[in-house]
Amino acid sequence: MSEKIVGILGGGQLGRMLAASASLLNVKVVILDAGDNGPAKQILAPSEPRLAHIDGSFADPQKIRELASKVDVLTVEIEHVDAAALEDIQTTTGLQIHPSPSAIRIIQDKFRQKEHLASNHLPVSDFVAVDSTVESISAAATQLGLPLMLKSRTLAYDGRGNFVLRELSQVPEAIAFLNNRPLYAEKWVPFTNEIAVMVVRTVDGELQSYPVAETVHKDNICHLVFAPLRSRDASLSQRARTIAENAIRSFTGAGIFGVEMFLMQDGKIFINEIAPRPHNSGHYTIEACETSQYENHLRAILALPLGSTALKVPSSAMLNLIGYSANMSEITAITTAALAVPGASVHLYGKAECRKGRKMGHITVVAPSDAELRARLRPLLQALPDATPAEVDRFAPPPPVPGAGFADAHPLVGIIMGSDSDLPVMLPAARILDRFGVPYELTIVSAHRTPDRLVEYARSAAARGLRTVIAGAGGAAHLPGMVAAMTALPVIGVPVKGSTLDGVDSLHSIVQMPRGIPVATVAINNGVNAGLLAVRILSAGIPGLIGAMDEYMKEMEQEVLGKVEKLQEVGWEKYVVKKT
Ligand SMILES: *[C@@H]1O[C@H](CO)[C@@H](O)[C@H](O)[C@H]1NC(C)=O
């Protein structure tokens, strides 16, 4: 695929996954890291002696030069490398180094990174440089307010090197905790969610972003990642991708970058941090996207065409396996549970020993729907040694009991009606969805009495994960048509029989949609057909539903054939008497 030899500074789990992608493309890789048996080196036997891995630190200029002399392209799996040595190699030898040493130099110092982002008009929270003194930190607290985020400028990751200053009396404690390291202070960002976008850029500057993921942290370490992002704000994903792309455009060099962002209640986005390398929030791309972050990084730095960043599954989640103690069996218990879960892929990093807080591996789960994804994730969350029922329910709620009358937290179908009086007509649709195990929600949205709610519902339907809407209304029925006008999802209209015109008014209102905005219209009061049509629409993307629909139709056929037999057996005169 490429004759070029790739050198990687760092041989941890990110290097291991890069190496795995490289081996599929038969790209030769040389690793620089301490020891002979790190996660990356374990899976990459050198194909010839001159490509032997190097034992040494990725921060050691001498060792970096040794690696540079063996390879055609240098890259990193960690940003805490000797950027000056890389800059020197680039100027003296002209070696391809990606991302550029200058980008690494800016990003590895979080204060310079923030300055760079702010000067490029990218959204970041207010920040100031501080010294490790009571006066300097107190002045920053006066300027930016409390609580105040104190961060080490360098060598900090997974929340290490961060201190949340809640009151001024904590300043000495903060200085001690942060070990007199170079610091900066950041205005507290009261975010509601954390999101992340991977962005890849070629040597020619072509740029592509991955779908937005939601990240969930626990004890400052990434715990769970969900992709794609679900939101009531239909514009959010595109806004986040644009910000991430613009952020990466401001740096030089090719390869993959991770952009971590904060999402505020009002929909505002702040960039938290940039990683100039593959990132934990992009592990999901291995199983969930057409090209993983690792393969696209290699393609980018080797000047090969980029692969598609699109999702190839409807829903995915990544669970980090963080060491709970020195007891490796705790991790094994979770991975063993994962082997029984459909759509779950186990990644173990081959670390020599387990330690509390150490990233030992991860599990990616993919599924045909969010509801199915959470059902698959549930046993894995339950297998965590520190699982609490509340936390399991928060991320993987049990599906509602069919017929109990409550919405699924991750519905595929929205059943809406103009008025509660339509409920008897719409309930049969719900019963059909129950029968096929299709997750749904059911609620009242009136086109005439709650127009704002209608707009919000229709505009956010697809972004929340709905795939079909069933809308029932009587009289001058506008609900199905207005919903269809504001969402790209298929809409099924159910004309509801009123008192004056017997539902014909509603039928005509729904069926006579203008060209361009179709509404699939079922017979008056036929909620059953609306439910069945929704299942058929979903079955186009969920093959299991086609089989289930076949079964349903066979049952109907058997029912009618049974009546034919009975009619023959007892004669129609008796059959009629029997029936009445
Ligand atoms: C290690 O973890 C396993 C699985 O959770 C448990 O059964 C075992 O008792 C633990 N061993 C020690 C020494 O704590």
The ligand as an SDF file (V2000), in Angstrom:
LIG
                    3D

 14 14  0  0  0  0  0  0  0  0999 V2000
  -10.2210  -10.4690   42.1030 C   0  0  0  0  0  0  0  0  0  0  0  0
  -11.4110  -10.2100   41.3730 O   0  0  0  0  0  0  0  0  0  0  0  0
  -12.2360  -11.3540   41.1850 C   0  0  0  0  0  0  0  0  0  0  0  0
  -13.3580  -10.9610   40.2380 C   0  0  0  0  0  0  0  0  0  0  0  0
  -14.0480   -9.8120   40.6830 O   0  0  0  0  0  0  0  0  0  0  0  0
  -12.7120  -11.8460   42.5420 C   0  0  0  0  0  0  0  0  0  0  0  0
  -13.5180  -12.9820   42.3660 O   0  0  0  0  0  0  0  0  0  0  0  0
  -11.5110  -12.1570   43.4010 C   0  0  0  0  0  0  0  0  0  0  0  0
  -11.9280  -12.5150   44.6880 O   0  0  0  0  0  0  0  0  0  0  0  0
  -10.5510  -10.9710   43.4850 C   0  0  0  0  0  0  0  0  0  0  0  0
   -9.3250  -11.3690   44.1690 N   0  0  0  0  0  0  0  0  0  0  0  0
   -8.8050  -10.6620   45.1530 C   0  0  0  0  0  0  0  0  0  0  0  0
   -7.5160  -11.1850   45.6910 C   0  0  0  0  0  0  0  0  0  0  0  0
   -9.3410   -9.6590   45.5970 O   0  0  0  0  0  0  0  0  0  0  0  0
  1  2  1  0
  1 10  1  0
  2  3  1  0
  3  4  1  0
  3  6  1  0
  4  5  1  0
  6  7  1  0
  6  8  1  0
  8  9  1  0
  8 10  1  0
 10 11  1  0
 11 12  1  0
 12 13  1  0
 12 14  2  0
M  END
$$$$
